[in-house]
Amino acid sequence: MKKIILASCLLLSANLVYSQGCCSGGSGSPISGAAASGVLLENQMEISTSYQFISSHLFKTNNNKDTVSILSDTLRSDYLFFRTDYGLSEKLTMSVALGYFLDKSIVNRNESYSVSGVSDLILFPRYNVFNFKKENHRTELTLGLGLKLPIGSHTDSSLLVSNPIFGDIYAYNPPIAQLTNGSQDAMFYAFIFRTYPKKKFSVFANSLFIKKAFNSLGEKFGDYSSMSVFFSKSLPKNFGLTAQLKYEHVGEIEAAHGVDLVNYNVELESTGLSKMLFVPQLSYSKNGFTYFATADLPLYEDLNGSQFSTQYQVTVGLSYRFLLKEAEIGGVLH
């Protein structure tokens, strides 16, 4: 019979607790793919998918400025993100998205974890507050209010020890080796856009705040917030180049009253972070299709306790926009 291990049992292996505590933070945002977006035209649909690869064996302890490379310790994630948007009106767009991990794993000298499967379902309507046009430029502001619903498991466990008397004893995987944080979270979004069509240049910004809730284990993952500024230039032959400066902050994990996070392989002091990233993006668009590739390059990291540092994070994807039906103006289809 499987038994979930208690705190007293965890104390039997100090190495196990430490190695899991070093990566107990979990991810902050479930969104991957195109970095910023407003609303679609009425009756317009966009279908998009992206693949995000994350890998690191760089480790930071006690927020030292220098990271240490530990070749035998590796954090890896292969994440697919699917999204469908539909323009309900010229001001309101509804987005439905789903995340899927092909693999989410941690490998080190003491133990390894690997999970795969569906993570979260995201319902994300966006409303265009204003869209102001002049001869030389256009400005728009879009706000979004969404909900993240966990689909995958947040209670996966791994065999710790097999005893002929007590049977198999299992320990919860650390949060970073779970498919989801297991809570229903509120998402708040803002997007402001300014384009200069004659110069084929755009500047825009977005912000995302995810208010986390407690899951069934009594864990509350730290709230996630990000702010980004983008500079985009259209290039010849349908290519585009975008430069993004992105700031991210993830709060520390909290426990409900009477809950000991040690039972869930969490070291509280090793959760929470702030970082600044430079994210270049190259895109190619033709016949409604857009292909894009991005890379996250860390400029600054402030990690609490002992955590993996950002090393390799790349995203590639494509999207396709089309009209389901033409707009009707004055009784005539256009």
Contacts in CASP RR format, 6 or more apart in sequence:
PFRMAT RR
TARGET T0000
AUTHOR 0000-0000-0000
METHOD contacts of the structure
MODEL  1
MKKIILASCLLLSANLVYSQGCCSGGSGSPISGAAASGVLLENQMEISTS
YQFISSHLFKTNNNKDTVSILSDTLRSDYLFFRTDYGLSEKLTMSVALGY
FLDKSIVNRNESYSVSGVSDLILFPRYNVFNFKKENHRTELTLGLGLKLP
IGSHTDSSLLVSNPIFGDIYAYNPPIAQLTNGSQDAMFYAFIFRTYPKKK
FSVFANSLFIKKAFNSLGEKFGDYSSMSVFFSKSLPKNFGLTAQLKYEHV
GEIEAAHGVDLVNYNVELESTGLSKMLFVPQLSYSKNGFTYFATADLPLY
EDLNGSQFSTQYQVTVGLSYRFLLKEAEIGGVLH
1 167 0 8 1.000
1 168 0 8 1.000
2 157 0 8 1.000
2 168 0 8 1.000
2 170 0 8 1.000
3 166 0 8 1.000
3 167 0 8 1.000
3 168 0 8 1.000
3 169 0 8 1.000
3 170 0 8 1.000
4 157 0 8 1.000
4 170 0 8 1.000
4 171 0 8 1.000
4 172 0 8 1.000
4 263 0 8 1.000
5 160 0 8 1.000
5 169 0 8 1.000
5 170 0 8 1.000
5 171 0 8 1.000
5 172 0 8 1.000
5 263 0 8 1.000
6 263 0 8 1.000
7 260 0 8 1.000
7 262 0 8 1.000
7 263 0 8 1.000
9 160 0 8 1.000
9 169 0 8 1.000
9 171 0 8 1.000
10 16 0 8 1.000
10 17 0 8 1.000
10 171 0 8 1.000
10 262 0 8 1.000
10 263 0 8 1.000
10 265 0 8 1.000
11 17 0 8 1.000
13 160 0 8 1.000
15 110 0 8 1.000
16 110 0 8 1.000
16 111 0 8 1.000
16 160 0 8 1.000
16 171 0 8 1.000
17 262 0 8 1.000
17 265 0 8 1.000
17 267 0 8 1.000
19 73 0 8 1.000
19 108 0 8 1.000
19 109 0 8 1.000
19 110 0 8 1.000
19 111 0 8 1.000
20 111 0 8 1.000
20 174 0 8 1.000
20 265 0 8 1.000
20 267 0 8 1.000
21 174 0 8 1.000
21 265 0 8 1.000
21 266 0 8 1.000
21 267 0 8 1.000
21 270 0 8 1.000
21 306 0 8 1.000
22 59 0 8 1.000
22 61 0 8 1.000
22 267 0 8 1.000
22 270 0 8 1.000
22 306 0 8 1.000
22 307 0 8 1.000
22 308 0 8 1.000
23 75 0 8 1.000
23 106 0 8 1.000
23 174 0 8 1.000
23 176 0 8 1.000
23 177 0 8 1.000
23 270 0 8 1.000
23 307 0 8 1.000
23 308 0 8 1.000
24 174 0 8 1.000
24 175 0 8 1.000
24 176 0 8 1.000
24 253 0 8 1.000
24 265 0 8 1.000
24 266 0 8 1.000
24 267 0 8 1.000
24 270 0 8 1.000
24 271 0 8 1.000
25 174 0 8 1.000
25 175 0 8 1.000
25 176 0 8 1.000
25 221 0 8 1.000
25 250 0 8 1.000
25 253 0 8 1.000
25 266 0 8 1.000
25 270 0 8 1.000
25 271 0 8 1.000
25 272 0 8 1.000
25 307 0 8 1.000
26 174 0 8 1.000
26 175 0 8 1.000
26 176 0 8 1.000
26 178 0 8 1.000
26 181 0 8 1.000
26 221 0 8 1.000
26 271 0 8 1.000
27 176 0 8 1.000
28 210 0 8 1.000
28 221 0 8 1.000
28 222 0 8 1.000
28 224 0 8 1.000
28 248 0 8 1.000
28 250 0 8 1.000
29 208 0 8 1.000
29 210 0 8 1.000
29 224 0 8 1.000
29 226 0 8 1.000
29 248 0 8 1.000
30 99 0 8 1.000
30 119 0 8 1.000
30 120 0 8 1.000
30 122 0 8 1.000
30 148 0 8 1.000
30 180 0 8 1.000
31 81 0 8 1.000
31 97 0 8 1.000
31 122 0 8 1.000
31 208 0 8 1.000
32 50 0 8 1.000
32 52 0 8 1.000
32 79 0 8 1.000
32 81 0 8 1.000
32 99 0 8 1.000
32 315 0 8 1.000
33 48 0 8 1.000
33 50 0 8 1.000
33 52 0 8 1.000
33 81 0 8 1.000
33 83 0 8 1.000
33 292 0 8 1.000
33 294 0 8 1.000
33 315 0 8 1.000
33 317 0 8 1.000
34 48 0 8 1.000
34 50 0 8 1.000
34 292 0 8 1.000
34 319 0 8 1.000
35 206 0 8 1.000
35 228 0 8 1.000
35 230 0 8 1.000
35 242 0 8 1.000
35 244 0 8 1.000
35 246 0 8 1.000
35 279 0 8 1.000
35 281 0 8 1.000
35 294 0 8 1.000
36 191 0 8 1.000
36 193 0 8 1.000
36 204 0 8 1.000
36 205 0 8 1.000
36 206 0 8 1.000
36 228 0 8 1.000
36 230 0 8 1.000
37 85 0 8 1.000
37 126 0 8 1.000
37 142 0 8 1.000
37 191 0 8 1.000
38 93 0 8 1.000
38 126 0 8 1.000
38 128 0 8 1.000
38 140 0 8 1.000
38 142 0 8 1.000
38 191 0 8 1.000
38 193 0 8 1.000
39 87 0 8 1.000
39 90 0 8 1.000
39 91 0 8 1.000
39 92 0 8 1.000
39 93 0 8 1.000
39 126 0 8 1.000
39 127 0 8 1.000
39 128 0 8 1.000
39 142 0 8 1.000
40 46 0 8 1.000
40 85 0 8 1.000
40 86 0 8 1.000
40 87 0 8 1.000
40 93 0 8 1.000
40 321 0 8 1.000
41 87 0 8 1.000
41 90 0 8 1.000
41 323 0 8 1.000
41 327 0 8 1.000
42 87 0 8 1.000
42 88 0 8 1.000
42 89 0 8 1.000
42 90 0 8 1.000
42 327 0 8 1.000
43 87 0 8 1.000
43 323 0 8 1.000
43 324 0 8 1.000
43 325 0 8 1.000
43 326 0 8 1.000
43 327 0 8 1.000
44 86 0 8 1.000
44 87 0 8 1.000
44 321 0 8 1.000
44 322 0 8 1.000
44 323 0 8 1.000
44 324 0 8 1.000
45 84 0 8 1.000
45 85 0 8 1.000
45 86 0 8 1.000
45 87 0 8 1.000
45 321 0 8 1.000
45 322 0 8 1.000
45 323 0 8 1.000
45 324 0 8 1.000
46 83 0 8 1.000
46 84 0 8 1.000
46 85 0 8 1.000
46 86 0 8 1.000
46 319 0 8 1.000
46 320 0 8 1.000
46 321 0 8 1.000
47 83 0 8 1.000
47 84 0 8 1.000
47 319 0 8 1.000
47 320 0 8 1.000
48 82 0 8 1.000
48 83 0 8 1.000
48 84 0 8 1.000
48 85 0 8 1.000
48 317 0 8 1.000
48 318 0 8 1.000
48 319 0 8 1.000
48 320 0 8 1.000
49 80 0 8 1.000
49 81 0 8 1.000
49 82 0 8 1.000
49 83 0 8 1.000
49 317 0 8 1.000
49 318 0 8 1.000
49 319 0 8 1.000
50 80 0 8 1.000
50 81 0 8 1.000
50 315 0 8 1.000
50 316 0 8 1.000
50 317 0 8 1.000
50 318 0 8 1.000
51 78 0 8 1.000
51 79 0 8 1.000
51 80 0 8 1.000
51 81 0 8 1.000
51 315 0 8 1.000
51 316 0 8 1.000
51 317 0 8 1.000
52 77 0 8 1.000
52 78 0 8 1.000
52 79 0 8 1.000
52 80 0 8 1.000
52 81 0 8 1.000
52 313 0 8 1.000
52 314 0 8 1.000
52 315 0 8 1.000
53 77 0 8 1.000
53 78 0 8 1.000
53 79 0 8 1.000
53 312 0 8 1.000
53 313 0 8 1.000
53 314 0 8 1.000
53 315 0 8 1.000
54 75 0 8 1.000
54 76 0 8 1.000
54 77 0 8 1.000
54 79 0 8 1.000
54 312 0 8 1.000
54 313 0 8 1.000
55 74 0 8 1.000
55 75 0 8 1.000
55 76 0 8 1.000
55 77 0 8 1.000
55 311 0 8 1.000
55 312 0 8 1.000
56 74 0 8 1.000
56 75 0 8 1.000
56 308 0 8 1.000
56 309 0 8 1.000
56 310 0 8 1.000
56 311 0 8 1.000
56 312 0 8 1.000
57 69 0 8 1.000
57 70 0 8 1.000
57 71 0 8 1.000
57 72 0 8 1.000
57 73 0 8 1.000
57 74 0 8 1.000
57 75 0 8 1.000
57 308 0 8 1.000
57 311 0 8 1.000
58 67 0 8 1.000
58 68 0 8 1.000
58 69 0 8 1.000
58 308 0 8 1.000
58 309 0 8 1.000
58 310 0 8 1.000
58 311 0 8 1.000
59 67 0 8 1.000
59 68 0 8 1.000
59 69 0 8 1.000
59 70 0 8 1.000
59 73 0 8 1.000
59 306 0 8 1.000
59 307 0 8 1.000
59 308 0 8 1.000
59 309 0 8 1.000
60 67 0 8 1.000
60 68 0 8 1.000
60 301 0 8 1.000
60 303 0 8 1.000
60 305 0 8 1.000
60 306 0 8 1.000
60 307 0 8 1.000
60 308 0 8 1.000
60 309 0 8 1.000
61 68 0 8 1.000
61 305 0 8 1.000
61 306 0 8 1.000
62 305 0 8 1.000
62 306 0 8 1.000
63 302 0 8 1.000
63 303 0 8 1.000
63 304 0 8 1.000
63 305 0 8 1.000
67 309 0 8 1.000
70 108 0 8 1.000
72 107 0 8 1.000
72 108 0 8 1.000
72 109 0 8 1.000
73 106 0 8 1.000
73 107 0 8 1.000
73 108 0 8 1.000
73 109 0 8 1.000
74 105 0 8 1.000
74 106 0 8 1.000
74 107 0 8 1.000
74 108 0 8 1.000
75 105 0 8 1.000
75 106 0 8 1.000
75 176 0 8 1.000
75 308 0 8 1.000
76 103 0 8 1.000
76 104 0 8 1.000
76 105 0 8 1.000
76 106 0 8 1.000
76 107 0 8 1.000
77 101 0 8 1.000
77 103 0 8 1.000
77 104 0 8 1.000
77 105 0 8 1.000
78 101 0 8 1.000
78 102 0 8 1.000
78 103 0 8 1.000
78 104 0 8 1.000
79 99 0 8 1.000
79 100 0 8 1.000
79 101 0 8 1.000
79 102 0 8 1.000
79 104 0 8 1.000
79 119 0 8 1.000
80 99 0 8 1.000
80 100 0 8 1.000
80 101 0 8 1.000
80 102 0 8 1.000
81 97 0 8 1.000
81 98 0 8 1.000
81 99 0 8 1.000
81 100 0 8 1.000
82 97 0 8 1.000
82 98 0 8 1.000
82 99 0 8 1.000
82 100 0 8 1.000
83 95 0 8 1.000
83 96 0 8 1.000
83 97 0 8 1.000
83 98 0 8 1.000
84 95 0 8 1.000
84 96 0 8 1.000
84 97 0 8 1.000
85 93 0 8 1.000
85 94 0 8 1.000
85 95 0 8 1.000
86 93 0 8 1.000
86 94 0 8 1.000
86 324 0 8 1.000
87 93 0 8 1.000
87 94 0 8 1.000
88 94 0 8 1.000
90 128 0 8 1.000
91 127 0 8 1.000
91 128 0 8 1.000
92 125 0 8 1.000
92 126 0 8 1.000
92 127 0 8 1.000
92 128 0 8 1.000
93 125 0 8 1.000
93 126 0 8 1.000
93 128 0 8 1.000
94 123 0 8 1.000
94 124 0 8 1.000
94 125 0 8 1.000
95 122 0 8 1.000
95 123 0 8 1.000
95 124 0 8 1.000
95 125 0 8 1.000
95 126 0 8 1.000
96 121 0 8 1.000
96 122 0 8 1.000
96 123 0 8 1.000
96 124 0 8 1.000
97 121 0 8 1.000
97 122 0 8 1.000
97 124 0 8 1.000
98 118 0 8 1.000
98 120 0 8 1.000
98 121 0 8 1.000
98 122 0 8 1.000
98 151 0 8 1.000
99 118 0 8 1.000
99 119 0 8 1.000
99 120 0 8 1.000
99 121 0 8 1.000
99 122 0 8 1.000
100 117 0 8 1.000
100 118 0 8 1.000
100 119 0 8 1.000
101 115 0 8 1.000
101 116 0 8 1.000
101 117 0 8 1.000
101 119 0 8 1.000
101 179 0 8 1.000
102 116 0 8 1.000
102 117 0 8 1.000
103 114 0 8 1.000
103 115 0 8 1.000
103 116 0 8 1.000
104 114 0 8 1.000
104 115 0 8 1.000
104 116 0 8 1.000
104 176 0 8 1.000
104 177 0 8 1.000
104 179 0 8 1.000
105 112 0 8 1.000
105 113 0 8 1.000
105 114 0 8 1.000
105 115 0 8 1.000
105 177 0 8 1.000
106 112 0 8 1.000
106 113 0 8 1.000
106 114 0 8 1.000
106 174 0 8 1.000
106 176 0 8 1.000
106 177 0 8 1.000
111 158 0 8 1.000
113 158 0 8 1.000
113 173 0 8 1.000
113 174 0 8 1.000
113 177 0 8 1.000
114 177 0 8 1.000
115 153 0 8 1.000
115 156 0 8 1.000
115 173 0 8 1.000
115 177 0 8 1.000
115 178 0 8 1.000
115 179 0 8 1.000
116 179 0 8 1.000
117 152 0 8 1.000
117 179 0 8 1.000
118 151 0 8 1.000
118 152 0 8 1.000
118 179 0 8 1.000
119 150 0 8 1.000
119 151 0 8 1.000
119 152 0 8 1.000
119 179 0 8 1.000
119 180 0 8 1.000
120 148 0 8 1.000
120 149 0 8 1.000
120 150 0 8 1.000
120 151 0 8 1.000
120 152 0 8 1.000
120 180 0 8 1.000
121 148 0 8 1.000
121 149 0 8 1.000
121 151 0 8 1.000
122 146 0 8 1.000
122 147 0 8 1.000
122 148 0 8 1.000
122 149 0 8 1.000
122 187 0 8 1.000
123 146 0 8 1.000
123 147 0 8 1.000
123 149 0 8 1.000
124 144 0 8 1.000
124 146 0 8 1.000
124 147 0 8 1.000
124 187 0 8 1.000
124 189 0 8 1.000
125 144 0 8 1.000
125 145 0 8 1.000
125 146 0 8 1.000
126 142 0 8 1.000
126 143 0 8 1.000
126 144 0 8 1.000
126 189 0 8 1.000
126 191 0 8 1.000
127 142 0 8 1.000
127 143 0 8 1.000
127 144 0 8 1.000
128 140 0 8 1.000
128 141 0 8 1.000
128 142 0 8 1.000
129 141 0 8 1.000
129 142 0 8 1.000
129 143 0 8 1.000
130 139 0 8 1.000
130 140 0 8 1.000
130 141 0 8 1.000
131 138 0 8 1.000
131 139 0 8 1.000
131 140 0 8 1.000
132 138 0 8 1.000
132 139 0 8 1.000
132 140 0 8 1.000
136 196 0 8 1.000
136 197 0 8 1.000
136 198 0 8 1.000
137 194 0 8 1.000
137 195 0 8 1.000
137 196 0 8 1.000
137 197 0 8 1.000
138 193 0 8 1.000
138 194 0 8 1.000
138 195 0 8 1.000
138 197 0 8 1.000
139 192 0 8 1.000
139 193 0 8 1.000
139 194 0 8 1.000
140 192 0 8 1.000
140 193 0 8 1.000
141 190 0 8 1.000
141 191 0 8 1.000
141 192 0 8 1.000
141 193 0 8 1.000
142 189 0 8 1.000
142 190 0 8 1.000
142 191 0 8 1.000
142 192 0 8 1.000
142 193 0 8 1.000
143 189 0 8 1.000
143 190 0 8 1.000
143 191 0 8 1.000
144 187 0 8 1.000
144 188 0 8 1.000
144 189 0 8 1.000
144 190 0 8 1.000
145 186 0 8 1.000
145 187 0 8 1.000
145 188 0 8 1.000
145 189 0 8 1.000
146 186 0 8 1.000
146 187 0 8 1.000
146 188 0 8 1.000
146 189 0 8 1.000
147 184 0 8 1.000
147 185 0 8 1.000
147 186 0 8 1.000
147 187 0 8 1.000
148 184 0 8 1.000
148 185 0 8 1.000
148 186 0 8 1.000
148 187 0 8 1.000
148 210 0 8 1.000
149 184 0 8 1.000
150 180 0 8 1.000
150 181 0 8 1.000
150 182 0 8 1.000
150 183 0 8 1.000
150 184 0 8 1.000
150 215 0 8 1.000
151 180 0 8 1.000
152 179 0 8 1.000
152 180 0 8 1.000
152 182 0 8 1.000
153 178 0 8 1.000
153 179 0 8 1.000
153 180 0 8 1.000
154 175 0 8 1.000
154 178 0 8 1.000
154 179 0 8 1.000
154 180 0 8 1.000
154 181 0 8 1.000
154 182 0 8 1.000
154 215 0 8 1.000
154 216 0 8 1.000
154 217 0 8 1.000
155 172 0 8 1.000
155 178 0 8 1.000
155 216 0 8 1.000
155 217 0 8 1.000
156 172 0 8 1.000
156 173 0 8 1.000
156 177 0 8 1.000
156 178 0 8 1.000
156 179 0 8 1.000
157 170 0 8 1.000
157 171 0 8 1.000
157 172 0 8 1.000
157 173 0 8 1.000
158 170 0 8 1.000
158 171 0 8 1.000
158 173 0 8 1.000
159 168 0 8 1.000
159 169 0 8 1.000
159 170 0 8 1.000
160 169 0 8 1.000
160 170 0 8 1.000
160 171 0 8 1.000
161 168 0 8 1.000
161 169 0 8 1.000
162 168 0 8 1.000
162 169 0 8 1.000
163 169 0 8 1.000
171 265 0 8 1.000
172 263 0 8 1.000
172 264 0 8 1.000
172 265 0 8 1.000
173 265 0 8 1.000
174 264 0 8 1.000
174 265 0 8 1.000
174 266 0 8 1.000
175 181 0 8 1.000
175 219 0 8 1.000
175 221 0 8 1.000
175 253 0 8 1.000
175 264 0 8 1.000
175 265 0 8 1.000
175 266 0 8 1.000
181 212 0 8 1.000
181 215 0 8 1.000
181 219 0 8 1.000
181 221 0 8 1.000
182 215 0 8 1.000
182 216 0 8 1.000
183 212 0 8 1.000
183 213 0 8 1.000
183 214 0 8 1.000
183 215 0 8 1.000
183 219 0 8 1.000
183 220 0 8 1.000
183 221 0 8 1.000
184 213 0 8 1.000
185 210 0 8 1.000
185 211 0 8 1.000
185 212 0 8 1.000
185 213 0 8 1.000
186 210 0 8 1.000
186 211 0 8 1.000
186 213 0 8 1.000
187 208 0 8 1.000
187 209 0 8 1.000
187 210 0 8 1.000
187 211 0 8 1.000
188 208 0 8 1.000
188 209 0 8 1.000
188 210 0 8 1.000
188 211 0 8 1.000
189 206 0 8 1.000
189 207 0 8 1.000
189 208 0 8 1.000
189 209 0 8 1.000
190 206 0 8 1.000
190 207 0 8 1.000
191 204 0 8 1.000
191 205 0 8 1.000
191 206 0 8 1.000
192 204 0 8 1.000
192 205 0 8 1.000
192 206 0 8 1.000
193 202 0 8 1.000
193 204 0 8 1.000
194 202 0 8 1.000
194 203 0 8 1.000
194 204 0 8 1.000
195 201 0 8 1.000
195 202 0 8 1.000
195 204 0 8 1.000
196 202 0 8 1.000
200 233 0 8 1.000
200 234 0 8 1.000
201 231 0 8 1.000
201 232 0 8 1.000
201 233 0 8 1.000
201 234 0 8 1.000
202 230 0 8 1.000
202 231 0 8 1.000
202 232 0 8 1.000
202 233 0 8 1.000
203 229 0 8 1.000
203 230 0 8 1.000
203 231 0 8 1.000
203 232 0 8 1.000
204 229 0 8 1.000
204 230 0 8 1.000
204 232 0 8 1.000
205 227 0 8 1.000
205 228 0 8 1.000
205 229 0 8 1.000
205 230 0 8 1.000
206 227 0 8 1.000
206 228 0 8 1.000
206 230 0 8 1.000
207 225 0 8 1.000
207 226 0 8 1.000
207 227 0 8 1.000
207 228 0 8 1.000
208 224 0 8 1.000
208 225 0 8 1.000
208 226 0 8 1.000
209 223 0 8 1.000
209 224 0 8 1.000
209 225 0 8 1.000
210 223 0 8 1.000
210 224 0 8 1.000
210 225 0 8 1.000
211 223 0 8 1.000
212 220 0 8 1.000
212 221 0 8 1.000
212 222 0 8 1.000
212 223 0 8 1.000
212 224 0 8 1.000
213 220 0 8 1.000
214 220 0 8 1.000
214 256 0 8 1.000
215 221 0 8 1.000
217 259 0 8 1.000
217 264 0 8 1.000
218 255 0 8 1.000
218 256 0 8 1.000
218 259 0 8 1.000
219 253 0 8 1.000
219 254 0 8 1.000
219 255 0 8 1.000
219 256 0 8 1.000
219 259 0 8 1.000
219 261 0 8 1.000
219 264 0 8 1.000
219 266 0 8 1.000
220 253 0 8 1.000
220 254 0 8 1.000
220 255 0 8 1.000
220 256 0 8 1.000
221 253 0 8 1.000
222 250 0 8 1.000
222 251 0 8 1.000
222 252 0 8 1.000
222 253 0 8 1.000
222 254 0 8 1.000
222 271 0 8 1.000
222 272 0 8 1.000
223 250 0 8 1.000
223 251 0 8 1.000
224 248 0 8 1.000
224 249 0 8 1.000
224 250 0 8 1.000
224 251 0 8 1.000
225 248 0 8 1.000
225 249 0 8 1.000
226 246 0 8 1.000
226 247 0 8 1.000
226 248 0 8 1.000
226 249 0 8 1.000
227 246 0 8 1.000
227 247 0 8 1.000
228 244 0 8 1.000
228 245 0 8 1.000
228 246 0 8 1.000
228 247 0 8 1.000
228 279 0 8 1.000
229 244 0 8 1.000
229 245 0 8 1.000
230 242 0 8 1.000
230 243 0 8 1.000
230 244 0 8 1.000
231 242 0 8 1.000
231 243 0 8 1.000
232 240 0 8 1.000
232 241 0 8 1.000
232 242 0 8 1.000
232 243 0 8 1.000
233 240 0 8 1.000
233 241 0 8 1.000
233 242 0 8 1.000
234 240 0 8 1.000
235 241 0 8 1.000
238 284 0 8 1.000
238 285 0 8 1.000
238 286 0 8 1.000
239 282 0 8 1.000
239 283 0 8 1.000
239 284 0 8 1.000
240 282 0 8 1.000
240 283 0 8 1.000
240 284 0 8 1.000
240 285 0 8 1.000
241 280 0 8 1.000
241 281 0 8 1.000
241 282 0 8 1.000
241 283 0 8 1.000
242 280 0 8 1.000
242 281 0 8 1.000
242 282 0 8 1.000
242 283 0 8 1.000
243 278 0 8 1.000
243 279 0 8 1.000
243 280 0 8 1.000
243 281 0 8 1.000
244 277 0 8 1.000
244 278 0 8 1.000
244 279 0 8 1.000
244 280 0 8 1.000
244 281 0 8 1.000
244 294 0 8 1.000
245 276 0 8 1.000
245 277 0 8 1.000
245 278 0 8 1.000
245 279 0 8 1.000
246 276 0 8 1.000
246 277 0 8 1.000
246 278 0 8 1.000
246 279 0 8 1.000
246 296 0 8 1.000
247 274 0 8 1.000
247 275 0 8 1.000
247 276 0 8 1.000
247 277 0 8 1.000
248 273 0 8 1.000
248 274 0 8 1.000
248 275 0 8 1.000
248 276 0 8 1.000
248 277 0 8 1.000
249 273 0 8 1.000
249 274 0 8 1.000
250 271 0 8 1.000
250 272 0 8 1.000
250 273 0 8 1.000
250 274 0 8 1.000
251 271 0 8 1.000
251 272 0 8 1.000
251 273 0 8 1.000
252 268 0 8 1.000
252 271 0 8 1.000
252 272 0 8 1.000
252 304 0 8 1.000
253 261 0 8 1.000
253 266 0 8 1.000
253 268 0 8 1.000
253 271 0 8 1.000
253 272 0 8 1.000
255 261 0 8 1.000
255 268 0 8 1.000
261 267 0 8 1.000
261 268 0 8 1.000
267 305 0 8 1.000
267 306 0 8 1.000
269 304 0 8 1.000
269 305 0 8 1.000
270 304 0 8 1.000
270 305 0 8 1.000
270 306 0 8 1.000
270 307 0 8 1.000
271 304 0 8 1.000
272 303 0 8 1.000
272 304 0 8 1.000
272 307 0 8 1.000
273 301 0 8 1.000
273 302 0 8 1.000
273 303 0 8 1.000
273 304 0 8 1.000
273 307 0 8 1.000
274 301 0 8 1.000
274 302 0 8 1.000
275 298 0 8 1.000
275 300 0 8 1.000
275 301 0 8 1.000
275 302 0 8 1.000
275 303 0 8 1.000
275 310 0 8 1.000
276 298 0 8 1.000
276 299 0 8 1.000
276 300 0 8 1.000
276 301 0 8 1.000
277 296 0 8 1.000
277 297 0 8 1.000
277 298 0 8 1.000
277 299 0 8 1.000
277 310 0 8 1.000
278 297 0 8 1.000
278 299 0 8 1.000
279 294 0 8 1.000
279 295 0 8 1.000
279 296 0 8 1.000
279 297 0 8 1.000
280 294 0 8 1.000
280 295 0 8 1.000
280 297 0 8 1.000
281 292 0 8 1.000
281 293 0 8 1.000
281 294 0 8 1.000
282 292 0 8 1.000
282 293 0 8 1.000
283 290 0 8 1.000
283 291 0 8 1.000
283 292 0 8 1.000
283 293 0 8 1.000
284 290 0 8 1.000
284 291 0 8 1.000
284 292 0 8 1.000
285 291 0 8 1.000
288 320 0 8 1.000
288 321 0 8 1.000
288 322 0 8 1.000
289 318 0 8 1.000
289 319 0 8 1.000
289 320 0 8 1.000
290 318 0 8 1.000
290 319 0 8 1.000
290 320 0 8 1.000
290 321 0 8 1.000
291 316 0 8 1.000
291 317 0 8 1.000
291 318 0 8 1.000
292 315 0 8 1.000
292 316 0 8 1.000
292 317 0 8 1.000
292 318 0 8 1.000
292 319 0 8 1.000
293 314 0 8 1.000
293 315 0 8 1.000
293 316 0 8 1.000
293 317 0 8 1.000
294 314 0 8 1.000
294 315 0 8 1.000
294 316 0 8 1.000
295 313 0 8 1.000
295 314 0 8 1.000
295 315 0 8 1.000
296 310 0 8 1.000
296 313 0 8 1.000
296 314 0 8 1.000
296 315 0 8 1.000
298 309 0 8 1.000
298 310 0 8 1.000
301 309 0 8 1.000
301 310 0 8 1.000
303 309 0 8 1.000
326 333 0 8 1.000
326 334 0 8 1.000
327 333 0 8 1.000
327 334 0 8 1.000
328 334 0 8 1.000
END
